[in-house]
Amino acid sequence: MEETEKPDLVFLELRQKLQTGLLFIRDIARDGADVEIESKHDSILNIQTADRTYQVNLTAGVSLMETSCQKSPGSTEHGSHFRLRLRVDQPSEAPCSVIGQLQVKVTYSFFCQSCGSMVLQDRAFGRVLPLPNGNWNALVDDWCCHPDPFANRKLLPRDGDCLLGDTFILLARDSSCEQTLTREGNSSQQASAEKRSSKRVMVSCRSCSAVLGEELTSEVLKFYITEILVKPHEDGECDIAQLSLETKANSVRQRFLEQTLASRLVELSSAQSIFRFSIQTPDGKAVILLWLLNTDTLVASFPDAAARGDSFISAGDVHPREHQSCQAVQAVKVLYVLCSDSKLKDVVDVWEKDISVHPLPLPQGSCEELQKLLMSSTFRLPAFLRCMNSYQVAYMRM
């Protein structure tokens, strides 16, 4: 995001499990006394100023406890702060990623996320098995009392298998792949073993040339979950295939990437108690260091245009007032460091040597997209909430 752009003027962060909230307001009220916060209906939060009312639609089952809103002492140059208490009927479950959804004996179709073209049709698996986590090689010496039995051996799927990595799935190739997929710089039907050992063979969508993954062997394909959509057979065609406007498609792409990665972070932290991640390119180069903080957050914000004018009238008000509505969405709160920042080389070096940091490989393009997404989220925050020690703060919606 360009530095000349203004961040959101109203930022709302709610914690479901702790049933608390933090409201930040700037430039829309003269002082804290001009603000009233109430909830006239379940799951709807009204923020009323002298000029207009802002409405936040909370998720179902979340509502404000009346008379619980407290203003933090004093208004600063950063704006006014309010703490809220929430009533949560049932904590919302985080949506599953593709890896968390795949099951045996269910027929799936695989689509290119960029253009919606079908790349694999009617795949049913006899086995869906997780691969060892990203640091398993470093732990082999602790498991075995004899030389490493896994040295120079790869875990590859057989026909009817689906092997699940942290950010990818491994599938056996079938004859239909020749009509829907292409190999990078590889005109022959079968790539030589020598070429595969010296260079990664990338697999792309034939329709739009988007890179979807890699060819590990002539019989095994790796697809990254950030590049594909997977739907059960009964769901029919992929909705994204109907997109025609490039700007809309880009917006859908960003939302998909954000939701996919946020959901996967929550799954890994819940299943393996992992909270620090190294986002890497396929060749193992670290790009982003990510620290997962909160997984039970709701985030809502009003952009500059909404706060300063682009308003509409509420049809349900007896005495109409200008207002804007906004949906509070589930999100995870993260700290991050860009490995390209030379000023933070010491932090990067410490993380790279720490075995508890979990590597998450992604295609080069997705790493760059994630970097922009995190930076954009940071800049939308109030300036004093953007940093924590050496780390940047961001929210990823689920």
C-alpha positions in Angstrom: 0.0 0.0 0.0 1.3 3.5 -0.9 2.4 5.6 2.0 0.2 8.4 0.9 -3.0 6.3 1.6 -4.7 6.8 4.9 -5.4 3.9 7.2 -8.8 3.1 8.4 -10.3 5.6 10.8 -12.2 3.2 12.9 -10.6 -0.1 13.9 -12.4 -2.8 16.0 -10.7 -5.9 17.5 -12.7 -8.4 19.4 -11.5 -11.5 21.2 -14.1 -14.2 21.3 -12.6 -16.6 23.8 -11.6 -13.9 26.3 -14.9 -12.2 25.5 -13.3 -8.8 25.4 -12.9 -6.1 22.8 -10.8 -3.1 21.9 -12.2 -0.2 19.9 -10.0 2.5 18.4 -11.6 5.7 17.1 -9.8 8.6 15.4 -10.9 11.7 13.5 -14.6 10.9 13.5 -15.4 12.4 16.9 -14.2 15.5 18.7 -13.5 13.6 21.9 -14.5 10.5 23.7 -17.6 12.1 25.1 -19.0 12.3 21.5 -19.1 8.5 21.2 -21.8 6.1 22.4 -21.6 2.4 21.9 -24.6 0.1 22.2 -26.2 -3.0 20.9 -29.9 -2.7 20.2 -30.0 -6.1 18.4 -28.1 -9.3 18.9 -24.9 -9.4 17.0 -25.1 -5.7 15.9 -22.9 -3.1 17.4 -23.8 0.6 17.0 -21.0 3.2 17.3 -22.8 6.6 17.5 -21.0 9.9 17.1 -22.4 13.4 16.9 -22.6 13.2 13.1 -23.6 9.7 12.3 -23.9 6.0 13.4 -21.5 3.3 12.4 -22.9 -0.2 12.5 -20.8 -3.4 12.9 -22.4 -6.8 12.2 -20.8 -9.3 14.5 -20.8 -13.0 13.8 -23.8 -15.0 15.0 -23.8 -15.7 18.7 -21.6 -12.7 19.6 -23.2 -9.6 21.2 -22.3 -6.7 23.4 -22.9 -6.9 27.2 -24.8 -3.7 28.0 -23.1 -1.1 30.2 -19.8 -2.9 29.7 -18.2 -0.3 27.5 -15.4 1.6 29.3 -13.3 4.4 27.8 -9.6 4.2 28.5 -8.4 7.2 30.6 -7.6 10.2 28.5 -7.6 10.8 24.8 -4.2 10.9 23.1 -2.9 12.0 19.7 -3.6 8.5 18.5 -7.4 8.7 19.2 -9.9 7.3 21.7 -9.9 3.8 23.1 -12.8 1.8 24.5 -12.8 -1.6 26.1 -15.9 -3.8 25.7 -17.2 -7.1 27.2 -18.9 -9.5 24.9 -21.4 -12.3 25.3 -20.4 -15.4 23.2 -23.1 -18.1 22.9 -20.8 -20.5 21.0 -17.2 -19.7 19.9 -16.9 -19.8 16.2 -15.0 -22.7 14.6 -12.2 -21.8 12.2 -12.9 -22.9 8.7 -10.8 -26.0 7.6 -8.2 -25.7 4.9 -8.1 -28.1 1.9 -5.8 -30.3 3.8 -8.2 -30.5 6.7 -11.1 -31.4 4.5 -9.9 -34.2 2.2 -11.3 -37.7 3.1 -11.2 -41.2 1.7 -13.9 -42.5 -0.6 -15.1 -39.0 -1.5 -14.9 -38.0 -5.2 -13.1 -34.6 -5.7 -12.5 -32.3 -8.6 -9.4 -30.0 -8.6 -9.5 -26.5 -10.2 -7.0 -23.9 -11.0 -7.5 -21.1 -8.5 -6.5 -18.4 -11.0 -8.9 -19.2 -13.8 -11.3 -21.8 -12.5 -10.4 -24.4 -15.1 -10.7 -28.1 -14.0 -7.2 -29.7 -13.9 -8.2 -33.0 -12.3 -11.6 -34.6 -12.4 -13.4 -37.2 -10.3 -10.5 -38.3 -8.0 -11.4 -40.6 -5.1 -8.7 -41.7 -2.7 -8.3 -45.1 -0.9 -5.8 -43.5 1.5 -5.4 -39.9 2.7 -2.3 -39.8 4.8 -0.3 -36.9 6.4 3.4 -36.6 5.6 5.9 -36.0 8.4 6.2 -32.4 9.4 8.7 -30.1 7.9 11.5 -30.7 10.5 11.2 -34.5 10.6 14.7 -35.1 9.0 16.4 -33.2 11.8 14.7 -35.5 14.4 15.6 -38.9 12.8 18.7 -39.3 14.9 16.6 -39.1 18.0 14.2 -41.8 16.7 16.8 -44.4 15.4 19.8 -46.1 17.1 21.2 -47.0 13.6 22.0 -45.1 10.4 19.2 -43.1 9.0 16.9 -45.5 7.1 15.2 -42.7 5.2 18.4 -41.2 3.7 18.0 -40.3 0.1 14.4 -41.7 0.0 11.2 -39.8 -0.8 7.8 -40.6 0.5 5.6 -40.7 -2.6 2.0 -41.7 -3.2 0.8 -44.8 -5.1 -2.3 -44.9 -7.2 -5.3 -44.0 -5.1 -3.2 -42.2 -2.5 -3.3 -38.6 -1.4 -0.3 -37.5 0.8 -0.8 -34.3 2.8 2.1 -31.9 3.4 1.9 -28.7 5.4 1.1 -26.5 2.4 0.8 -29.1 -0.5 -0.6 -32.4 -1.5 1.0 -35.2 -3.4 -1.0 -37.1 -6.0 -0.3 -39.8 -8.6 -0.5 -38.6 -12.2 -3.1 -40.1 -14.5 -3.7 -39.8 -18.3 -6.1 -36.8 -18.0 -3.2 -34.6 -16.8 -1.8 -34.3 -20.3 -4.9 -32.4 -21.4 -5.0 -30.0 -18.5 -1.5 -29.4 -17.3 1.8 -28.4 -18.9 5.4 -28.6 -17.7 7.8 -25.7 -17.7 10.4 -25.9 -20.4 9.6 -29.5 -21.1 8.1 -30.4 -24.5 8.5 -34.2 -24.3 5.9 -36.3 -22.5 8.4 -37.8 -20.1 11.1 -35.6 -18.4 14.5 -37.3 -18.0 15.7 -38.2 -14.5 18.8 -36.1 -15.0 16.8 -33.0 -15.8 14.6 -33.5 -12.7 17.6 -33.8 -10.5 19.2 -30.6 -11.8 16.1 -28.4 -12.1 12.6 -28.2 -10.7 10.0 -29.1 -13.2 7.0 -26.8 -12.6 3.5 -27.8 -13.4 1.1 -25.2 -14.8 -2.5 -24.8 -15.8 -2.8 -25.3 -19.6 -5.6 -22.7 -19.8 -4.0 -19.7 -18.0 -0.3 -20.8 -17.5 -0.6 -20.3 -13.7 2.0 -22.4 -11.8 0.1 -24.9 -9.6 3.0 -27.0 -8.3 5.8 -29.3 -9.3 6.5 -32.6 -11.0 8.4 -34.7 -8.5 8.7 -37.8 -10.7 7.1 -38.8 -14.0 4.3 -40.3 -11.9 3.9 -37.9 -9.0 2.6 -34.3 -8.8 2.8 -31.8 -6.0 0.0 -29.2 -5.8 0.2 -26.2 -3.5 -3.0 -25.5 -1.6 -2.6 -21.8 -2.4 -2.9 -22.5 -6.1 -5.8 -24.9 -6.4 -9.5 -25.2 -5.4 -10.8 -28.6 -4.4 -14.5 -29.4 -4.4 -16.5 -32.6 -3.8 -18.0 -34.0 -6.9 -21.6 -33.1 -5.9 -20.7 -29.4 -5.7 -20.6 -29.1 -9.4 -18.6 -26.4 -11.3 -16.2 -24.0 -9.7 -17.8 -20.6 -9.1 -14.6 -18.7 -9.8 -14.8 -19.9 -13.5 -17.6 -17.3 -13.9 -15.3 -14.3 -13.1 -14.7 -12.0 -16.0 -13.4 -8.7 -14.5 -9.6 -8.8 -13.8 -9.9 -6.5 -10.8 -12.6 -8.7 -9.2 -10.5 -11.8 -9.9 -7.5 -10.2 -8.2 -9.6 -9.4 -5.2 -10.9 -13.0 -5.0 -7.3 -14.3 -5.3 -6.1 -12.2 -2.4 -9.1 -13.2 -0.2 -8.5 -16.9 -1.1 -4.8 -16.7 -0.3 -5.4 -15.0 3.0 -8.2 -17.4 4.1 -6.3 -20.5 3.0 -3.1 -19.6 4.9 -4.9 -18.3 8.0 -6.9 -21.6 8.3 -3.8 -23.7 7.8 -1.9 -21.8 10.5 -4.7 -22.4 13.0 -4.8 -26.1 12.1 -1.0 -26.5 12.6 -1.0 -24.6 15.9 -3.9 -26.6 17.2 -2.7 -30.0 16.2 1.1 -29.6 16.8 1.3 -26.6 19.1 3.3 -24.7 16.5 3.2 -21.0 16.6 6.3 -19.8 14.7 6.7 -20.3 11.0 9.2 -19.6 8.3 7.5 -18.9 4.9 9.9 -20.2 2.3 10.2 -20.6 -1.5 10.3 -24.2 -2.8 14.2 -24.1 -2.8 14.2 -23.4 1.0 14.9 -19.7 1.0 13.1 -18.0 3.9 11.1 -15.0 2.9 8.8 -14.2 5.9 9.1 -15.1 9.6 5.6 -15.4 11.0 4.6 -15.6 14.7 1.0 -16.6 15.3 -0.5 -14.8 18.4 -4.3 -14.9 18.6 -6.6 -17.3 16.7 -10.0 -16.1 18.2 -10.1 -12.6 16.9 -12.9 -10.7 15.1 -11.8 -7.6 13.1 -13.8 -4.8 11.6 -12.7 -1.5 10.2 -14.2 1.5 8.3 -12.1 3.0 5.6 -11.4 6.7 5.1 -14.2 7.1 2.5 -16.8 5.6 4.8 -15.9 7.8 7.7 -15.7 11.0 5.8 -18.6 11.0 3.5 -19.6 8.1 1.3 -22.6 7.4 3.4 -26.1 6.1 2.9 -29.4 6.5 4.8 -30.7 3.7 7.1 -34.2 2.8 5.9 -35.1 1.4 9.3 -34.5 4.6 11.3 -37.4 6.7 12.4 -35.2 9.7 12.3 -32.7 8.8 9.5 -29.0 9.3 10.2 -26.1 8.8 7.9 -24.3 5.5 8.7 -22.0 2.9 7.3 -22.3 -0.9 8.0 -19.3 -3.2 8.3 -19.0 -7.0 8.9 -16.8 -8.2 11.7 -14.9 -11.2 10.4 -12.8 -14.0 12.0 -9.1 -13.4 11.8 -5.7 -14.4 13.3 -3.3 -11.9 14.7 0.3 -12.4 13.7 3.7 -10.8 14.1 6.1 -11.0 11.1 9.5 -10.0 9.9 10.5 -9.7 6.2 13.8 -11.6 5.8 14.9 -9.0 3.2 15.1 -6.4 5.9 18.8 -6.1 6.5 18.2 -4.2 9.8 16.7 -7.4 11.3 19.4 -9.8 10.2 20.0 -10.8 13.8 16.4 -11.8 14.3 16.4 -13.8 11.1 19.6 -15.6 12.0 18.2 -16.7 15.4 15.0 -18.0 13.8 16.8 -19.9 11.1 18.8 -21.8 13.7 15.8 -22.6 15.9 14.4 -26.1 15.2 11.0 -25.1 16.7 10.4 -22.7 13.8 8.2 -24.6 11.3 9.0 -24.3 7.6 6.1 -23.6 5.3 7.1 -23.8 1.6 5.0 -21.8 -0.9 5.5 -20.9 -4.6 7.7 -17.8 -5.2 4.6 -15.8 -6.4 2.5 -16.7 -3.4 5.4 -15.6 -1.1 5.4 -12.2 -2.8 1.6 -12.0 -2.6 1.6 -12.8 1.1 4.3 -10.2 1.8 2.1 -7.5 0.1 -1.0 -8.7 2.0 0.7 -8.5 5.4 2.2 -5.1 4.7 -1.2 -3.8 3.6 -2.8 -5.2 6.7 -0.2 -3.5 8.9 -0.6 -0.1 7.2 -4.4 -0.2 7.8 -3.8 -0.3 11.6 -3.5 2.8 13.7 0.2 3.8 13.6 0.9 3.0 17.3 -0.5 -0.6 16.8 1.6 -1.5 13.8 4.8 -2.7 15.6 5.7 -4.9 18.6 9.4 -4.7 19.4 11.2 -5.7 16.1 8.1 -7.3 14.6 5.3 -5.9 12.4 1.7 -6.6 13.4 -1.0 -7.8 10.9 -4.3 -9.6 10.8 -5.2 -12.4 8.4 -8.9 -13.0 7.8 -10.4 -16.5 7.8 
